[in-house]
């Protein structure tokens, strides 16, 4: 009874939210909105169960009021920057920059007209489509509130990037705290948070028009929970972790490459933890971890085997490797690794190596003389296992294709730990005080400058500019937006004329045009239809004479 009361007290807001959602679902007037909102709520509830008992979550809860205010200020300044950055965009989204957003708009259109059909189509798409609508349901309500392109992806910064950065910052802070030992505290949390948040390669997918940030948030939550020291004791938490892994695959199946590297690094980490533990505790920890692993595996595969066999067969029996093998940007592994250093930032790898050298020197030399005791083995285990996991994910993924912007999400959590953890550990060593304050401020300035250069908001000349983050993202600006809007208006008017109606299944028509109610290019495909008395040559003549600058459109005719 006491445990039940404690659970209800700790999850009071969760229970209240569930009751409110249930009421909204029952009332006909609010039912559709509640269905739209429930995707996001279920997603966050799953993440809450995954991280609720982790040390990272406890760090966030126990942070002082001043610490919380500092985190809020950093977040607010970042969102102001994000809003300003989006105002620099002036373009018509197309292809990958619009696909996920357009899919969510289409899902919402179906949902608010036929909710039952939308939900059935969503689950059916998981088994039948390479780009299913599960993530559309998660982002349905935010996109409903902010349907414009910039509004949608600004909300993604709020809903995905900020929570993921907070979780990882708290995780790193806890690991540094363990490294330092009792009676010594790391740097303030806001410094950890700022350096993690201002990672250009993590921001680029959002500023490019990808909605994969929600999958990234889930992946970060899984990363944090699997490396948590309380994992062997998490019976119900293991179920949540397994369901989280399942949802990660279903949301974006390429996350499996990140999970492969994560699994390898987690195994290495916990094997080393068992070896380092007391002899009388090793067997007990091993048994608990085996039980947790079995629980995670059952929770992972049971939903897929019961409800999503089509997804499984498409993933393992399809032609994923052949379909994407042509997406190769670099001819050699050396060029791929150079690109990795440039995307993440040469300067952070350099500072990380220097930090590792300082830690080794401090722990082996000065630490013994001054009586300081640091958990060097624990820190080294986590850093090395993260590097191995990142390397495994890179090599497996590169066998199929090179990275698009969103694919970096499979290695960013591991890179955060492997690269930034040694730096945070050195900056937090008390022996270096007060010099560490100056060093921390320098790191903050470098982080801001690095992010600005990576997003092309700042140009750093000289040698420093060579080691800063390469410009990997610029605001999308097109000079012919108005012309395309005019062309869209004319073409849409032509498409509504009776002479354009379908009458005979002769030709597949693919017209790249943009609907009137949104500023986006889309692909309209019709299987059958060609006016009986109008030839392809005549259609092309009408298009050329009616639409200025036909080069901005793409019209393809294919006999079927």
C-alpha positions in Angstrom: 0.0 0.0 0.0 2.8 2.4 0.9 4.5 1.7 -2.5 1.3 2.3 -4.3 0.8 5.6 -2.5 4.4 6.6 -3.2 3.9 5.8 -6.9 0.7 7.9 -7.1 2.4 10.8 -5.4 5.4 10.7 -7.8 3.1 10.3 -10.8 0.3 12.7 -9.8 0.6 14.9 -12.8 0.8 11.9 -15.1 -2.4 10.5 -13.6 -4.2 13.8 -13.9 -3.1 14.1 -17.5 -4.4 10.6 -18.3 -7.8 11.5 -16.8 -8.0 14.8 -18.7 -7.1 13.0 -22.0 -9.7 10.4 -21.3 -12.3 13.1 -20.8 -11.3 14.8 -24.1 -11.6 11.5 -25.9 -15.1 10.9 -24.6 -16.5 14.3 -25.5 -17.3 14.3 -29.3 -16.4 17.9 -29.8 -12.8 17.4 -28.6 -12.3 13.8 -29.6 -10.3 14.5 -32.8 -8.1 17.0 -31.1 -7.5 14.5 -28.3 -6.5 11.8 -30.7 -4.0 14.2 -32.3 -2.6 15.2 -28.9 -2.5 11.6 -27.6 0.4 10.7 -30.0 2.6 13.2 -28.4 1.5 12.4 -24.9 2.0 8.6 -25.3 5.5 9.4 -26.7 6.5 11.5 -23.7 5.0 9.1 -21.2 7.2 6.3 -22.7 10.2 8.5 -22.3 9.3 9.4 -18.8 9.1 5.7 -17.8 12.5 5.1 -19.5 14.4 7.8 -17.7 12.3 8.3 -14.5 14.7 6.3 -12.2 17.9 7.2 -13.9 20.6 9.3 -12.2 20.3 11.9 -15.0 16.7 12.4 -14.1 17.6 12.7 -10.4 20.2 15.3 -11.3 17.6 17.4 -13.1 15.2 17.1 -10.2 17.8 18.0 -7.6 19.3 21.0 -9.4 18.9 24.1 -7.3 16.5 26.9 -8.2 19.4 29.0 -9.4 20.5 26.1 -11.6 17.0 25.8 -13.1 16.9 29.5 -13.8 20.2 29.3 -15.6 19.0 26.4 -17.7 15.8 28.3 -18.6 17.9 31.4 -19.6 20.1 29.3 -21.8 17.1 27.7 -23.4 15.3 31.0 -23.9 18.4 32.6 -25.6 18.8 29.5 -27.8 15.1 29.7 -28.9 15.5 33.4 -29.7 18.5 32.5 -31.9 16.5 29.7 -33.4 13.6 32.0 -34.2 15.9 34.6 -35.7 17.6 31.9 -37.8 14.3 30.7 -39.2 13.3 34.3 -40.2 16.3 34.2 -42.6 14.6 31.4 -44.7 12.8 32.4 -47.9 12.2 29.4 -50.1 9.6 26.8 -51.2 10.3 23.5 -49.5 10.8 20.5 -51.8 11.7 16.8 -51.6 13.4 15.9 -48.2 13.0 19.4 -46.9 9.2 19.1 -47.2 8.4 15.4 -47.3 8.0 14.7 -43.5 6.2 18.0 -42.9 3.9 17.4 -45.9 3.2 13.8 -44.7 2.2 15.1 -41.3 -0.1 17.8 -42.9 -1.7 15.1 -45.0 -2.1 12.9 -41.9 -3.8 15.7 -40.0 -6.1 16.4 -43.0 -7.3 12.8 -42.8 -7.4 12.7 -39.0 -9.6 15.8 -38.7 -12.0 14.5 -41.4 -12.0 10.8 -40.7 -10.2 10.0 -37.4 -10.8 6.2 -37.6 -9.4 5.9 -41.1 -6.4 8.0 -40.2 -5.4 5.7 -37.2 -6.0 2.6 -39.3 -3.9 4.0 -42.2 -1.2 5.0 -39.8 -0.8 1.5 -38.3 -1.1 0.0 -41.8 1.6 2.2 -43.1 4.1 0.7 -40.6 3.8 -2.6 -42.4 3.5 -1.4 -45.9 5.5 1.8 -46.3 9.2 2.6 -46.0 8.2 6.0 -44.6 5.3 5.2 -42.2 3.1 7.7 -40.5 3.9 6.8 -36.9 6.0 9.9 -36.4 3.2 11.9 -38.1 0.9 11.0 -35.2 3.6 12.0 -32.7 4.0 15.4 -34.3 0.3 15.8 -35.3 -0.8 18.2 -32.6 2.3 20.5 -32.8 1.9 20.7 -36.6 -1.8 21.3 -36.2 -1.0 24.3 -34.0 1.9 25.6 -36.2 1.3 24.3 -39.8 3.8 26.6 -41.4 7.1 25.1 -42.3 9.1 27.4 -39.9 6.6 27.0 -37.1 6.7 23.2 -37.3 10.4 23.0 -37.1 10.7 25.7 -34.4 8.4 23.5 -32.3 10.8 20.6 -32.9 13.6 22.6 -31.3 11.4 23.0 -28.2 9.9 19.5 -28.1 12.9 17.4 -29.1 16.3 19.1 -29.2 16.0 20.9 -25.8 14.8 17.8 -23.9 17.5 15.6 -25.5 20.2 18.1 -24.7 19.0 18.4 -21.1 19.0 14.6 -20.6 22.5 14.3 -22.0 23.8 17.2 -20.0 22.5 15.7 -16.8 23.9 12.3 -17.8 27.4 13.8 -18.4 27.2 15.9 -15.2 26.4 12.7 -13.2 29.3 10.8 -14.7 31.7 13.6 -13.9 30.3 13.7 -10.4 31.1 10.0 -10.0 34.5 10.5 -11.5 35.4 13.3 -9.0 34.2 11.3 -6.0 32.6 12.6 -2.7 32.9 16.2 -1.5 33.7 17.6 -5.0 31.2 18.9 -7.5 31.4 19.4 -11.2 30.9 22.7 -13.1 27.4 24.2 -13.0 24.9 22.2 -15.1 24.2 25.1 -17.5 27.7 24.8 -18.9 27.2 21.1 -19.7 23.8 22.0 -21.2 25.1 24.8 -23.3 28.0 22.8 -24.8 25.7 19.9 -25.6 22.9 22.1 -27.0 25.1 24.1 -29.3 26.2 21.1 -31.4 25.6 22.1 -35.1 25.4 18.6 -36.4 22.5 17.9 -34.0 20.7 21.1 -35.0 21.2 20.7 -38.7 18.4 18.1 -39.4 15.8 20.5 -37.7 17.0 23.5 -39.7 16.9 21.3 -42.9 13.3 20.2 -42.5 13.5 16.7 -40.9 11.2 15.7 -38.1 13.5 13.0 -36.9 14.4 15.0 -33.8 11.6 13.1 -31.9 13.3 9.8 -32.7 16.6 11.3 -31.6 15.1 12.3 -28.2 13.9 8.7 -27.7 17.3 7.4 -28.7 19.0 9.7 -26.2 16.7 8.6 -23.5 17.6 4.9 -24.2 21.3 5.8 -24.2 21.0 7.4 -20.9 19.0 4.6 -19.3 21.2 1.8 -20.6 24.4 3.3 -19.1 22.7 4.2 -15.9 24.2 2.5 -12.8 20.7 1.4 -11.6 20.0 -0.6 -14.7 20.4 -4.0 -13.0 17.6 -3.1 -10.5 15.1 -1.7 -13.0 12.5 -4.5 -13.5 9.7 -2.4 -15.0 12.1 0.1 -16.4 13.5 -2.7 -18.6 10.0 -3.1 -20.1 9.9 0.6 -20.9 13.4 0.4 -22.5 12.4 -2.5 -24.7 9.2 -0.7 -25.8 11.4 2.3 -26.5 13.7 0.4 -28.7 10.7 -1.0 -30.5 9.3 2.4 -31.1 12.7 3.7 -32.2 12.8 1.0 -35.0 9.2 1.7 -36.0 9.6 5.5 -36.1 12.8 5.3 -38.3 14.2 1.9 -39.1 17.7 3.3 -39.8 18.0 3.8 -36.0 18.8 0.1 -35.9 22.3 1.1 -37.0 22.6 3.3 -33.9 21.2 0.5 -31.7 23.8 -1.9 -33.0 26.6 0.4 -31.9 24.8 1.2 -28.6 24.4 -2.5 -27.8 28.1 -3.2 -28.4 29.1 -0.2 -26.2 26.6 -1.2 -23.5 27.9 -4.8 -23.4 31.5 -3.6 -23.1 30.7 -1.1 -20.4 28.8 -3.5 -18.2 31.3 -6.3 -18.6 34.0 -3.9 -17.4 31.7 -2.8 -14.6 31.2 -6.4 -13.4 35.0 -7.0 -13.6 35.6 -3.9 -11.5 32.9 -4.7 -8.9 33.6 -6.7 -5.7 34.0 -10.4 -6.2 31.0 -11.3 -4.0 28.8 -9.0 -6.1 29.7 -10.0 -9.6 27.4 -13.0 -9.9 24.5 -11.1 -8.6 25.0 -8.2 -10.9 25.5 -10.6 -13.9 22.2 -12.4 -13.1 20.3 -9.2 -12.8 21.7 -7.9 -16.1 20.8 -11.1 -17.9 17.2 -10.8 -16.6 17.0 -7.2 -17.7 18.4 -8.1 -21.1 15.8 -10.9 -21.6 13.0 -8.5 -20.5 14.2 -5.8 -22.9 14.4 -8.3 -25.7 10.8 -9.6 -25.1 9.4 -6.1 -24.8 11.3 -5.1 -28.0 10.3 -8.1 -30.3 6.8 -9.0 -28.9 5.0 -6.0 -30.4 6.8 -6.3 -33.7 6.1 -10.1 -34.0 2.5 -9.7 -33.0 1.4 -6.6 -34.9 4.1 -5.5 -37.4 5.3 -8.7 -39.2 5.1 -6.7 -42.4 7.6 -4.2 -41.1 9.9 -7.0 -40.1 9.8 -8.7 -43.5 10.3 -5.4 -45.3 13.3 -4.5 -43.1 15.1 -7.8 -43.4 13.7 -9.2 -46.7 13.5 -5.9 -48.7 16.0 -4.2 -50.8 17.0 -1.4 -48.3 20.7 -1.9 -49.0 20.3 -1.9 -52.8 17.9 1.1 -52.7 20.3 3.4 -50.8 23.7 2.0 -51.8 23.9 4.7 -54.5 23.8 7.5 -51.9 27.6 7.7 -51.6 29.3 11.0 -51.2 32.9 9.9 -50.3 35.0 7.3 -52.0 37.2 6.3 -49.1 36.9 5.8 -45.4 39.6 8.4 -44.7 37.4 11.0 -46.5 34.4 9.8 -44.5 36.2 10.2 -41.2 37.5 13.7 -42.2 33.9 14.6 -42.9 33.0 13.3 -39.5 35.6 15.5 -37.8 34.5 18.5 -39.8 30.8 18.0 -39.1 31.2 17.6 -35.3 34.1 20.0 -35.1 37.9 19.4 -35.2 38.3 21.6 -32.1 36.3 19.3 -29.8 38.3 16.3 -30.8 41.5 18.2 -30.2 40.3 19.4 -26.8 39.1 15.9 -25.9 42.5 14.4 -26.6 44.2 17.1 -24.5 41.8 16.4 -21.7 42.4 12.7 -21.8 46.2 13.4 -21.5 45.6 15.7 -18.6 43.3 13.2 -16.8 45.9 10.4 -17.2 48.7 12.6 -15.9 46.6 13.9 -13.0 45.4 10.4 -12.0 48.8 8.6 -12.3 51.0 11.4 -11.0 49.6 14.3 -9.1 46.5 12.5 -7.8 48.6 10.0 -5.7 50.8 12.7 -4.3 47.9 15.0 -3.2 45.7 12.3 -1.9 43.1 12.9 -4.6 41.1 9.9 -5.7 39.4 9.9 -9.1 37.4 7.1 -10.7 39.7 7.0 -13.7 38.8 3.4 -14.7 35.1 4.2 -14.7 35.5 7.3 -16.9 37.9 5.4 -19.3 35.4 2.5 -19.6 32.6 4.8 -20.6 34.7 6.9 -23.0 36.3 3.9 -24.7 33.1 1.9 -25.0 31.3 4.9 -26.5 34.1 5.3 -29.1 33.8 1.6 -30.0 30.0 1.9 -30.3 30.2 5.0 -32.5 32.8 3.3 -34.7 30.6 0.2 -35.0 27.6 2.2 -36.1 29.6 4.2 -38.6 31.1 1.2 -40.2 27.8 -0.7 -40.5 26.0 2.3 -41.8 28.7 3.2 -44.3 28.5 -0.2 -45.9 25.1 0.9 -47.2 25.3 4.6 -47.7 26.8 7.9 -46.5 25.1 10.1 -44.0 22.3 12.5 -44.8 21.8 15.2 -42.1 19.3 13.1 -40.1 21.5 10.0 -40.0 24.0 11.7 -37.7 21.5 11.1 -34.9 22.6 7.5 -34.6 26.1 8.5 -33.4 25.7 11.9 -31.8 24.9 10.6 -28.3 28.0 8.4 -28.4 30.1 11.3 -29.7 28.8 13.6 -26.9 30.0 11.1 -24.3 33.3 10.1 -26.0 34.4 13.6 -26.9 32.9 15.9 -24.3 33.0 13.8 -21.2 36.9 14.0 -20.8 36.7 17.8 -21.4 34.0 18.2 -18.7 36.0 16.0 -16.3 39.1 18.1 -16.7 37.3 21.4 -16.3 35.7 20.1 -13.1 38.9 18.9 -11.3 39.2 21.0 -8.1 43.0 21.2 -8.3 42.7 23.4 -11.4 40.6 26.0 -9.6 40.4 29.0 -10.1 41.9 28.4 -13.5 39.1 26.0 -14.4 36.6 28.9 -14.3 38.5 30.8 -17.0 38.9 27.6 -19.0 35.1 26.9 -18.7 34.3 30.4 -19.9 36.7 29.9 -22.9 34.9 26.6 -23.6 31.5 28.4 -23.6 32.8 31.1 -26.0 34.3 28.4 -28.3 31.0 26.5 -28.2 29.0 29.6 -29.2 31.4 30.5 -31.9 31.6 26.9 -33.2 27.8 26.7 -33.4 27.6 30.0 -35.2 30.2 29.0 -37.8 28.6 25.6 -38.3 25.3 27.3 -39.0 27.0 29.9 -41.2 26.0 32.7 -38.8 29.6 33.7 -38.2 32.8 33.5 -40.2 36.1 33.0 -38.2 39.2 33.9 -40.2 42.7 32.5 -39.8 43.9 29.3 -38.2 41.1 29.3 -35.7 38.6 29.2 -38.5 40.3 26.0 -39.9 39.7 24.1 -36.6 36.2 25.4 -35.9 33.1 23.6 -37.2 32.8 23.7 -41.0 29.7 25.5 -42.3 27.3 22.6 -42.6 24.0 24.5 -42.7 22.8 27.8 -44.2 19.3 29.3 -44.3 17.5 28.3 -47.5 17.0 31.3 -49.7 15.6 31.3 -53.2 15.3 34.3 -55.5 12.4 33.1 -57.6 9.8 32.3 -54.9 7.3 34.8 -56.2 7.7 33.4 -59.8 7.0 29.9 -58.5 4.0 31.0 -56.6 2.6 32.6 -59.7 3.3 29.5 -61.7 1.6 27.4 -59.1 -1.5 29.6 -59.2 -1.7 29.3 -63.0 -1.2 25.5 -63.0 -3.7 24.9 -60.2 -6.2 26.9 -62.2 -5.5 24.9 -65.3 -5.8 21.6 -63.3 -9.3 22.6 -62.2 -10.6 23.2 -65.7 -12.8 20.6 -67.3 -10.5 20.0 -70.2 -7.9 18.6 -67.8 -10.2 15.9 -66.4 -9.1 12.3 -66.7 -10.8 10.3 -69.3 -8.5 7.5 -70.6 -5.8 5.4 -68.9 -3.0 6.0 -71.2 -0.3 8.0 -69.5 1.2 8.5 -66.0 1.5 12.2 -65.4 3.9 13.5 -62.8 3.7 17.3 -62.2 5.8 19.0 -59.7 3.6 21.9 -58.5 2.6 23.6 -55.4 -0.8 23.8 -53.8 -2.4 27.2 -53.3 -2.9 26.9 -49.6 0.6 26.1 -48.6 4.0 27.3 -49.9 5.5 24.0 -50.8 6.3 22.0 -53.9 4.7 18.6 -54.1 4.5 15.7 -56.6 1.1 15.1 -58.0 0.9 11.7 -59.8 -2.1 10.4 -61.7 -2.2 6.9 -63.2 -4.8 7.4 -65.8 -5.7 10.3 -67.5 -5.3 12.1 -70.5 -8.0 14.1 -72.3 -9.0 11.9 -75.2 -8.6 14.7 -77.8 -5.4 16.2 -76.3 -1.9 14.8 -77.2 1.2 15.0 -75.0 2.6 17.6 -77.5 -0.5 19.7 -77.1 -0.4 19.5 -73.3 3.3 20.6 -73.3 2.4 23.5 -75.6 -0.3 24.7 -73.2 2.0 24.4 -70.2 4.8 26.3 -72.0 2.4 29.1 -73.1 0.5 29.4 -69.8 3.2 29.1 -67.2 6.2 31.5 -67.1 9.7 30.0 -66.5 8.7 26.4 -67.0 12.1 25.4 -65.8 10.9 25.8 -62.3 8.5 23.0 -62.8 9.1 19.4 -63.6 6.5 17.7 -65.8 7.1 14.0 -66.7 5.0 11.8 -69.0 5.4 8.1 -68.9 3.4 5.6 -70.9 1.8 2.8 -68.9 
